[in-house]
Amino acid sequence: MKFFIDTANIQEIRDAAKLGILDGVTTNPSLVAKEGRRFEDVIAEICGIVDGPISAEVTALDYDGMLAQARPLAKIHKNVTIKVPLTPEGLRACRAIRGEGTPVNVTLCFSPAQALLAAKCGATFISPFIGRLDDVSTDGMELIRQIRAIYDNYGYTTQILAASIRHPMHVVDAALAGADVGTMPFKVMTQLYEHPLTDIGLKKFLADWDKLKA
C-alpha cells in the first residue's frame, strides 16, 4: 500500500518525507488556501521534495475551464497529477487529460457506480472518501471493498486511493480491503508508529542496559 500525505504544508511534507515511507502528496484548494501562498508555487515546491504523484486540484466546474487550469499545472512537473471532481464534466475532462498523457485523480467518490465510471474514463486514481461516509452512518470501508471487487472483475488499472482517513484503523482496514493508496494527515501517519507495548518494551530494555553498565 502506498502512503500519501494529505496536506499543502511544506514542513509537514518535509517531516513525512524523513520517515522514509512517503510515496506522494494530495492537496486540495482548502489545504492550499491555508498556506496563504500562490497555488502554483506551493505545488512546485512540493514536487521538489517528494518524488511521487502530487495531486493538484482544479477549481473550475466546466469542461473547458478544467482543461484550461489543468494544462499549466501539468507543466509544473512530471509528477503533477490533476485532480478533478466526480461529475459529468469532471469525467469528460479526465478522459481528455489522460489522453494528453497526464495522470488524473478523480475525487469526491461516494459510490461504486461512480468509481466504475471513473475507471472507464481512464482515471489514474479514484478517491473514495471513507471518513465522510462514516460521518453519515455509512460504511466507508465497504465502498473500498466494492470498488476493489469491480476493478478486479474487469482488470481496471485505476488505483484505489482511500481518502478522508481519520485514524490509524482506517489505514489498516483500507489496506485489508485492498486499497492501493491511503492518503492521510501527518498526525495519522505518525500515529501508525505508536503502540504502548513498544514504549514499555523500549523503556525496559534501556533500564536493563543501565543496570548492566552500573
C-alpha positions in Angstrom: 0.0 0.0 0.0 1.3 3.4 -0.9 1.2 6.2 1.6 0.4 9.8 0.5 0.2 12.7 2.9 -2.9 14.9 2.6 -1.6 18.4 3.2 -0.1 21.5 1.5 2.0 22.4 4.5 5.7 22.3 3.4 7.1 21.5 6.9 4.7 18.6 7.3 5.7 17.2 3.9 9.4 17.5 4.7 8.8 15.8 8.1 6.8 13.0 6.4 9.5 12.5 3.8 12.1 12.0 6.5 10.1 9.0 7.8 11.1 7.1 4.7 7.5 5.9 3.9 6.1 8.7 1.8 5.1 7.9 -1.7 3.1 11.0 -2.8 1.0 14.0 -1.8 -2.6 15.0 -2.2 -3.7 18.6 -1.9 -7.0 20.5 -2.5 -8.0 24.2 -2.7 -8.8 24.3 1.0 -5.4 22.9 2.1 -3.5 25.3 -0.2 -5.6 28.3 0.9 -4.4 27.7 4.5 -0.8 28.3 3.4 -1.6 31.8 2.1 0.7 31.4 -1.0 0.3 31.2 -4.7 -1.1 27.8 -5.7 1.4 27.1 -8.4 4.3 28.0 -6.1 3.2 25.5 -3.5 2.8 22.7 -6.0 6.2 23.4 -7.5 7.9 23.3 -4.0 6.2 20.1 -3.1 7.4 18.5 -6.3 10.9 19.4 -5.3 10.5 17.5 -2.0 8.6 14.3 -3.0 9.4 12.1 -6.0 5.9 10.7 -6.5 2.4 11.7 -7.6 1.4 15.2 -6.4 -2.3 15.9 -6.8 -3.2 19.4 -7.8 -6.9 20.1 -8.0 -8.7 22.3 -10.5 -11.4 24.6 -9.2 -13.4 25.1 -12.5 -16.7 23.2 -12.8 -17.0 23.2 -16.6 -15.0 21.0 -19.0 -13.2 23.8 -20.8 -12.3 25.5 -17.6 -10.9 22.3 -16.1 -8.7 21.8 -19.2 -7.6 25.4 -19.1 -6.5 25.0 -15.5 -5.1 21.5 -15.8 -2.7 22.1 -18.7 -0.5 24.8 -17.0 -0.5 22.7 -13.7 0.7 19.7 -15.6 3.7 21.7 -17.0 4.9 22.5 -13.4 6.5 19.0 -13.0 6.2 15.5 -14.5 4.8 14.2 -11.1 1.8 16.5 -11.1 -1.5 14.6 -11.1 -4.5 16.6 -12.0 -7.4 16.3 -9.5 -10.9 16.6 -10.9 -14.4 16.1 -9.3 -16.5 13.1 -10.0 -19.1 15.0 -12.1 -20.0 14.5 -15.8 -17.8 17.5 -16.7 -15.0 16.1 -14.5 -15.2 12.7 -16.1 -15.0 14.3 -19.6 -12.0 16.3 -18.5 -10.4 13.1 -17.0 -10.5 11.3 -20.4 -9.2 14.4 -22.2 -6.3 15.0 -19.7 -5.4 11.3 -19.7 -5.3 11.4 -23.5 -2.7 14.1 -23.2 -0.5 11.8 -21.0 -1.2 13.5 -17.7 -2.2 11.4 -14.6 -5.7 12.1 -13.2 -7.1 11.7 -9.7 -10.9 11.7 -9.7 -12.0 12.9 -6.3 -15.2 13.0 -4.2 -16.2 9.4 -4.9 -19.0 8.1 -2.7 -20.4 5.1 -4.6 -19.2 2.0 -6.6 -21.1 3.2 -9.6 -19.1 6.5 -9.6 -15.9 4.5 -9.3 -16.8 2.4 -12.2 -17.4 5.5 -14.4 -14.0 6.9 -13.4 -12.2 3.7 -14.3 -14.0 3.7 -17.7 -12.7 7.2 -18.3 -9.2 6.1 -17.6 -8.6 7.7 -14.2 -5.2 7.0 -12.7 -6.6 7.2 -9.2 -10.1 7.1 -7.7 -10.5 8.8 -4.3 -13.4 7.3 -2.2 -13.9 9.5 0.9 -14.3 6.8 3.6 -14.4 9.2 6.6 -17.1 11.4 5.2 -19.2 8.3 4.6 -18.7 7.1 8.1 -19.9 10.6 9.2 -23.3 10.0 7.7 -23.7 6.5 9.2 -22.5 4.6 6.0 -19.7 2.0 6.0 -16.9 3.8 4.1 -14.8 0.7 4.1 -17.4 -1.3 2.4 -17.1 1.1 -0.5 -13.4 0.3 -0.8 -14.2 -3.5 -0.9 -16.9 -3.0 -3.6 -14.6 -0.9 -5.8 -11.8 -3.5 -5.4 -14.1 -6.3 -6.5 -15.4 -4.3 -9.5 -11.9 -3.3 -10.7 -10.6 -6.8 -10.2 -13.6 -8.3 -12.2 -12.7 -6.3 -15.2 -9.0 -5.7 -14.9 -9.2 -1.9 -14.5 -5.8 -0.4 -13.6 -7.2 2.7 -11.8 -5.7 2.8 -8.3 -8.0 3.0 -5.3 -6.8 5.9 -3.2 -8.5 5.8 0.2 -9.2 9.4 1.2 -10.7 11.2 4.2 -8.7 8.9 6.5 -9.3 10.0 10.1 -7.3 7.5 12.3 -4.9 4.5 12.1 -7.6 1.9 11.9 -8.8 3.5 8.7 -5.4 2.8 7.2 -5.3 -0.8 8.4 -8.9 -1.5 7.2 -8.2 0.1 3.9 -5.1 -2.0 3.4 -7.1 -5.1 4.3 -9.8 -4.1 1.8 -7.3 -3.8 -1.0 -6.8 -0.1 -1.4 -3.7 0.7 -3.5 -3.1 4.0 -1.7 -4.0 5.7 1.6 -3.8 9.5 1.9 -3.8 10.8 5.4 -2.9 13.8 7.6 0.6 13.9 9.0 -0.8 13.2 12.5 -2.4 9.9 11.4 0.8 8.9 9.6 2.9 9.3 12.8 0.2 7.6 14.9 0.9 4.4 12.8 4.2 4.1 14.6 2.7 4.3 18.1 1.9 1.4 20.4 2.1 1.4 24.2 3.8 -2.0 24.3 6.6 -0.7 22.1 7.1 2.2 24.5 7.1 -0.2 27.5 9.4 -2.6 25.9 11.9 0.0 24.9 11.8 1.5 28.4 12.5 -1.9 29.9 15.4 -2.6 27.5 17.0 0.7 28.4 16.6 0.2 32.1 18.2 -3.2 31.9 21.1 -1.8 29.9 21.6 0.9 32.5 21.8 -1.7 35.2 24.4 -3.6 33.2 26.6 -0.5 32.8 26.3 0.2 36.6 
